[in-house]
Amino acid sequence: MTDQTESEIVHRTLDPDGDNPAVQVIEAVMDLEGVDSTELPTIYDCIDGMLTELFSNPPSPEAQMEVEFSYHRYRITVEQNGTAKFVKTG
């Protein structure tokens, strides 16, 4: 695996109390890619409600839980506090 340069890594903060965290991820990718949501694949197949579960029923802060998945040329890591990292993979 190659090292990622800082320009290929984008940090965002998702709202753990927001309506739909998957939509927040899609919006971030839309912004990063400069595309409309109709140009992106469905995210449901990638995470199947995992982010909603992470935010709606979070483990104790000591657990430092995170969800990592691939979506539309990005490797995305979302922590239980809403911190998200988008690493461009292609």
C-alpha positions in Angstrom: 0.0 0.0 0.0 1.3 3.4 -0.9 1.5 6.3 1.5 -1.2 8.9 1.0 -0.2 12.6 0.7 -2.1 15.1 2.7 -3.7 16.5 -0.4 -5.3 13.1 -1.0 -6.8 13.0 2.5 -9.8 15.2 3.3 -11.2 15.5 6.8 -14.9 16.4 7.4 -17.2 16.3 10.5 -20.5 14.6 10.2 -23.3 15.5 12.6 -23.9 12.4 14.8 -27.4 13.9 15.6 -28.3 14.6 12.0 -31.1 12.8 10.2 -29.1 10.4 7.9 -25.3 10.0 8.2 -25.1 8.2 4.9 -26.6 11.2 3.1 -23.9 13.3 4.8 -21.3 11.0 3.3 -22.8 11.3 -0.1 -23.0 15.1 0.2 -19.3 15.2 1.1 -18.3 13.0 -1.9 -20.5 15.2 -4.2 -18.6 18.2 -2.9 -15.2 16.5 -3.3 -16.0 15.2 -6.8 -18.1 18.2 -8.0 -20.9 15.8 -9.1 -24.6 15.4 -8.5 -26.0 12.6 -6.4 -27.4 11.0 -9.6 -23.8 10.4 -10.7 -22.9 8.4 -7.6 -23.7 4.8 -6.9 -26.1 3.9 -4.1 -24.3 3.9 -0.7 -26.7 1.5 0.9 -24.9 -1.5 -0.6 -21.6 -0.3 1.0 -22.7 0.4 4.6 -26.3 -1.0 5.0 -27.2 1.3 7.9 -23.9 0.9 9.8 -23.4 4.7 10.2 -27.0 5.1 11.5 -26.3 2.4 14.1 -23.0 4.0 15.1 -24.6 7.3 15.7 -28.0 6.3 17.1 -26.6 3.7 19.6 -23.0 4.7 20.1 -20.7 2.6 22.3 -18.9 4.3 25.2 -16.4 6.9 24.2 -13.6 4.6 25.5 -14.4 2.1 22.8 -13.3 4.6 20.1 -15.4 2.8 17.6 -15.1 3.6 13.9 -16.6 2.3 10.6 -14.3 2.1 7.5 -15.6 1.3 4.0 -15.0 2.0 0.4 -17.3 4.2 -1.7 -16.9 5.8 -5.1 -13.1 6.0 -5.3 -12.7 6.8 -1.6 -11.7 4.8 1.5 -13.9 6.5 4.2 -13.4 6.2 8.0 -16.1 7.6 10.3 -15.5 7.7 14.0 -18.3 7.6 16.6 -17.9 11.3 17.3 -18.6 12.3 13.7 -15.0 12.8 12.5 -14.7 11.5 9.0 -11.6 10.9 6.8 -11.9 10.6 3.0 -8.9 9.1 1.2 -9.0 9.1 -2.6 -8.1 5.7 -3.9 -8.6 6.1 -7.6 
